Amino acid sequence: MATLTERLPENAPGTYYVDATCIDCDQCRVTAPDFFGRNQDTCLSYVLKQPATPEEIALVEEAIGSCATDSIGRDGA
């Protein structure tokens, strides 16, 4: 499970975030490319923008479900 204290600074402010346990598997970026990006320097994913509509939230939730390391959290603020 993602840890808020390990939230990466690149994440857009809001509920969803990626933490430092990311292994750069690319799954979130494949599932929801409009919402996840990759930091080229650290080789870690991060939340580009927060979802707003029910459809966008469902897509980000799908990415959470497919994250191999449970590195995507939903308890940020």
Secondary structure, 3 states (H helix, E strand, C coil): CCCHHHECCCCCCCCCEEECCCCCCCHHHHHCCCCEEEECCCCEEEECCCCCCHHHHHHHHHHHHHCCCCCEECCCC
